[in-house]
Amino acid sequence: MNEDKIPVGISSCLLGQEVRYNGGHKRSRVCLNSFARVFDYRAFCPEVAIGMGVPREAIRLVDAPDSPRVVGTKTPTLDVTDELYAYGLEVGRTSEDLSGYILMKNSPSCGLYSAKVYRGESPLPGKHAGMFVRGLRHTQPLLPMEEEGRLNDPVLRENFIAAVYAYHDWRTNFMVEPSPNALVAFHSKYKFLVMAHGQAPYKQLGRIVADAGASGFDERINAYIAALMETLKKPASRKGHVNTLFHILGYLRDTVAGDVREDIHRVIESYRLGFVNLSVPATMLHHYVKRFGSDYVNEQAYLNPYSEELGLRNTI
């Protein structure tokens, strides 16, 4: 492992490995050109891992959406349901150092939302997960996951990366020496990032932290990280970002001249109206916060949620 990078699981075919049923691959430019600078990839191909080989007969999900079977498209008696699910459990148990996972869309094993479940020759409606993913989620329910195809959407891409960085921070920093004081410090760092996702999760996480010193601390930290990762599953809205940006601006009221604050206000309004990307007001605020803000505001993850070189806020 490269200790300077975040360990992230990925479907092997997305790295260009020729492991698909037809001997091909699905090399991903977004994963290899952008994220490879900050992610240490761990590649997995469930079908190969359970011994299906390359090339192989294509498989698909069939029957009930909640409990489908995975069978061959030409040989219905070829059933690899249990093997794929068990391998998902195994990867989850043996890869606890992962901080995220990028999955191949439409795959009956690796699809997160897009796997098709067939009844006869017709796909059933709805969003479905592949069988490997079902096992992986059972053992790693908090792990940020996303389909590679959805990462072409700038908003979904930015949100996934922010979630990966937050989860990595939790695992590698907070969980080294968990304590009520450490939980308060971690929450203080992520308060504004949570605020951008809405007032309801902001209040919910605040209540958990307020009771951090009470009995049952292990249950409380489990409840906290579960609520945080659930919050970060969905992107913050433009309105949520605007509210958070104005909230941060309020911390500069006594240290930054009024005409400068008015300039920042106008830039935030331009973002609200969709004239500029989020990076413009966020970078401007970050500049003045670094010079004139308190330690509390300077430590906010919202202002620097991931590696700057990714440039993710330039596109949302």
N, C-alpha and C positions, 0 to 999 in steps of 0.2 A: 504493500500500500504506500502511496505517496502521502506523507503526513500533512502536506500543505493543501491537499485536496479532500473533498468530501466524498466518502464512499457511497456510491449509488448503484443499485442493481439495474440491469437493462436486458432486454431481449437480444440474444446473440445476433440475430439477423440484422438488427439496426446498426451494428458495428461493421457490417459488411461480411460477416461470416456466412458461408454458403451452407446453411443448415435447414432451409425451408424444404417443404415436402417435394418440390420439384428440383431441388439442388441449387436454387437461387438464393438471393439475399434481398434485403430492403434497406440498404445503407442509408443512414439518415444524416443529411447535411447539418441540420440544427443540432443534433447530438454531438457530431464529430467536429464541426467547425466552430461552434460557439461554446457549448457546455463543457467540452473536453478540457478547456483551460482551467476549470474549477472542480470538475468531478473526476473521481477515480472510479472508473467503471468496473463492475463485476458482472460478467456476461453469463446468462443462463439460457439454455434451450430445453424446455421440458420434454419435448418429443424425443430428442436425441438422448437426454439423460435417462429416459426410461427404456432405451434400447430400440427405438423404432427405426433408426438408421436414416441415411440420406442416399438417394431419394426414397420416398415412402408413399404409401397410399394416403390420400387426403382424409382428414377426419372432420366430423361436425358434431354439434350438440343436437340432441333430439329429445322429444317427449315433453315433460313438464318443465317450464322455465325455472321453477324454484329448485328442482332436483333433477336436472337433465342427465342423460348418459352421453358419453363421448364414443362414437362408433365410426367405423370406416364408411366412406361415401359409396364404395363399391362392395364392401364386405361387412354387412351389418353385424355379423358375429364377432368382428374385431372390436372389442370393447376395452378401452384404456381409461375409463373413468376413474377407477380407484387408484391406478398408478399415477395419473396426473395430479389428482388431489393430494395423494400422499407425498409427492415430490414438492408440491407447494408448501405443505406442512414442514417438510424437511428443510427447505430453503429458509423458511421463516425462523425455524429453531436454530439453525446454524449460521445465520447471517444477521445477528442482532446488532452488528456494528453499522449496518446500512442506515442511511438517513433519507433515502428516497428510492423510487423505482420507476423506470420508464418502460412502458409496455407496448407491444405491437398491436395495432388496431385490427379488428375483425377476426382475430385469431380465436379458435375454439379453446385454446389453452391460455393464451396471454391477453386476450381482449379484456379491457377494464369495463367498458360501457357498450362496446360495439359488436360483441360476439352474437351471432345469429343462432337462435334455437329453432329447429325445424320440427314440424308435425307433418309427416308425409314429405311432400316436396315443397311445401310452403313455409317460409320463415314466419314465426310468430311476432306480433308487435312488441315493442318495449325495448329497454336497454338491459343487456345481459353481460355477465362476467364469464370469462373462460374458466375452465376447471382448475388449472394451475393457480390462477388468481384467487379463486375461492379458498383454496388451501392456504395460500400466502396471507390473505387477509384474516384468516382465522387465528393465525399465530402472531401476526403483526398488524393489528387493527389501527394503530396510530400512524403507521408509516405513510408519508405522502406518496401518492401514486398518480401517474398520468399516462395517457396514451400519447405516443409520439405524434400522431396526426393532429391531435388537439394543440400540441405545442407550436403549431404554425399560427395559432391565434395569439396575438401579442398580449392580450389581457390574461388569458389562461396561462401562457408561458411565464409571465411576470409573477403571477400568483403562486404557481407551483414552485418556482425557485425560492420565493420568499418563505414558503412553508418548509422547504427542505432546509434552508439555512436556520430557521427557528428551531426545527426539530433537532438538527445537528448541535446547535448551541445548548439545548436542553440536555441531550445525551452526554456531550463531552465536557460540559462545564457545570451545570446545576447538579446533575446526578453523581458527580464525583464526590461531593460532600453535601448532600441535601440537608437542609435545616429550615426552620421557619424564617429566619433572617435571609437566607439565600433565596427562598421563594419570593419574599417581598422584593428583593433586589431584582430578580429575574422578571417579575411582573412589572415593576417600575420601568424596566428597559423596554418592555413590549406594549405598554399601555396605549401609546398613540397608534401603533400598528393595529391593535385590536379596535381602537376607536374608529378607525377608517372602515372597519367591517360592520359597525353598527353599535347602537347604544345598548341593545339587549345583551350581547356577549360581553361588552365592556362592564356592565353591571354584574353579570353572572360571575365572571372571573374575579372581579373585585370582592364579591362576597366570599368566595372560596379563600382568597388570600387573607381577608380580614379575620377569618377563623383559623389561620394557619397554626397558631400557638395552642389550639385546643387539642384534646385527645384524638387519637386516630390520625396521626400526621401522614402515614403512608397512604391511607385512603384519600386524604385531601390532595396530596400531590398527584395521585392517579386521576382524581376527578379534575384537577386543574389541567394537566396535559391533554386529557381526553377532550375537555371543553375547548382548549386552545386549538388543537388540531382540527376539530370539527368546525370551528370558526374559520380557519384558514383554508378549508376545502373550497369555499366559494370566493371569487374575487370581490374586492371592495368596489363599491360603486363610485362614480364620479362625484356624487353628492357626498359620500363618505370621505373621500380624499379632500374635498373642499372644506368640509367642516373641520377636519384634522389640521389642514394647513392654516386656517384662520385661528384655530386653537393655539398652535405653535407661535403664530405671529403675536398673539397676546402676551407671550412671555418676553417680548422685546419692547414692550410699551415704555418701560422706564430706562432703557439703555440705548435705544436707536432713535434717531431724529424723526420727527413726524413726517417730513417730506419723503424720507426713505421708506417708512412704513406705508405711506400712501402708494409708492411705486410698487411695493410688494403686493399690496392689496389689489392693485390694478392687474398685476400679472396673474394672481390667483383667479380673479374674475375672468381673465382671458382663457385660463384653463377650464373654468366652469362652463364657458360658452363654447368650448371645443376649438378655440383658435390656436392654442399651443399644447404641446404634450406635457405630461406630468413632470418631466425632468426639469422644465423651465422654472416653475415656482418652487419645486423641491430643492433644486440646486441653489437658487437665490436665497431661500430661507436658510439652508444649511450654511452658506457662506457667512451670514450675519449671526447665526446661532454660534458658530465656532468662535467668532470674535467677541460677541457680546452676551451670549446666552449663559445660563447657569449650568453647572455640572449635570443637573437632572435632565435638562433638555438636550444637552450635548450627548448624553448617553442613550438617547432614544433610538431604538432599532429602526423606527419608521424613516429616519433621515438617512440611514445607511443600512438597508436590510440585507444586502448581498454585495458581492464583489462589484466595484464600480466599473470594471472593464467589460462587464456584460452589457451595459448600456440599455437595460430593459425598459427604463422609464422614458427613453427617447421615442418609444413606439406606442405609448398608451396615453 
